Amino acid sequence: MAVNTRVHRSGRPRSELLFKALNYAVLVAIAIVMGFPVFWMMSTALKTESQANQFPPVFIPNPVVIENFEEALGRANFARYLFNSTFVAVSTVAFLLFFSSLAGYTFGRLRFPGRNALFAIVIATMIIPGQVTMIPVFVIMARFPLMGGNDILGQGGAGLLNTYPALIIPQISGAFSIFMMRQFMMTLPEELSDAARIDGASEFGIYWRIMLPLTTPALITLGLFTFAGSWNDFIWPLVVTNSEEMRTVQLGLSVFRGVNFTEQALFMAGTTLATLPVMALFLVGQRYFIRGIALSGLKG
């Protein structure tokens, strides 16, 4: 009888069920804590300005003001800022996936002298903070030859500053993305590339027609990381752009902030518009995201 009191009707030990219930309770608590800022952002975006600044705070907006989103889009050409961020993020993802997958194939599938040493140098660059390279990259963009009024020596003009290439080029490759694609490429069977070589395929043909389609989970995972990073970037667009037409959405949110005040409802409406694309991409691609992390050897 003493044993039966410790067993649930399902046949599983009560201690196991209690531990499982405790895990769920902890996960629910974490989800509430992590999700509350998103709830507060969306709730405030639907309030009147007086409700948004009210204390104690109002959690459920009454009345619901949908017009905040329309006004946010029309304020200081906010739609242009959304377009700029979309164009920069999508272009960055496209270029980075191509170059990183090509480098990953080179380091993971090809054999050549100095491969490991060169890969070690690439990985070593991950320890260099972005703040250290920001000034050199800015100088390169500003002195880009024959662009923006510059001569062949990169003097006399603004180079690529305040242009889309200045926002895109510095982000189209990186040590982490190369490492991730290399790890995934190394999991693919050697027999596939060997059979293609016997059939007379070139190395680029093997990469493009055989290996690249098989790396879809890794490409989607890396694309999600890259899109989110580019979309949410604030410092680099602030450094290399100086006109309203080239502002990204993160810079554009500043139009709702004055010297001594912030339009809370409109600010949160704009923030919601800036957040939804990234949230939607993660929801759509989460299945590939988990699979890509698992198969690329990046899991803890």
Secondary structure as GFF3:
##gff-version 3
##sequence-region A 1 300
A	DSSP	three_ten_helix	4	6	.	.	.	ID=ss1
A	DSSP	alpha_helix	14	45	.	.	.	ID=ss2
A	DSSP	alpha_helix	49	52	.	.	.	ID=ss3
A	DSSP	alpha_helix	67	74	.	.	.	ID=ss4
A	DSSP	three_ten_helix	75	77	.	.	.	ID=ss5
A	DSSP	alpha_helix	78	109	.	.	.	ID=ss6
A	DSSP	alpha_helix	115	124	.	.	.	ID=ss7
A	DSSP	three_ten_helix	125	127	.	.	.	ID=ss8
A	DSSP	alpha_helix	130	142	.	.	.	ID=ss9
A	DSSP	alpha_helix	164	168	.	.	.	ID=ss10
A	DSSP	three_ten_helix	169	171	.	.	.	ID=ss11
A	DSSP	alpha_helix	175	185	.	.	.	ID=ss12
A	DSSP	alpha_helix	190	198	.	.	.	ID=ss13
A	DSSP	alpha_helix	203	206	.	.	.	ID=ss14
A	DSSP	pi_helix	207	211	.	.	.	ID=ss15
A	DSSP	alpha_helix	212	214	.	.	.	ID=ss16
A	DSSP	alpha_helix	216	232	.	.	.	ID=ss17
A	DSSP	alpha_helix	235	240	.	.	.	ID=ss18
A	DSSP	three_ten_helix	244	246	.	.	.	ID=ss19
A	DSSP	alpha_helix	249	252	.	.	.	ID=ss20
A	DSSP	three_ten_helix	253	256	.	.	.	ID=ss21
A	DSSP	alpha_helix	264	295	.	.	.	ID=ss22
###
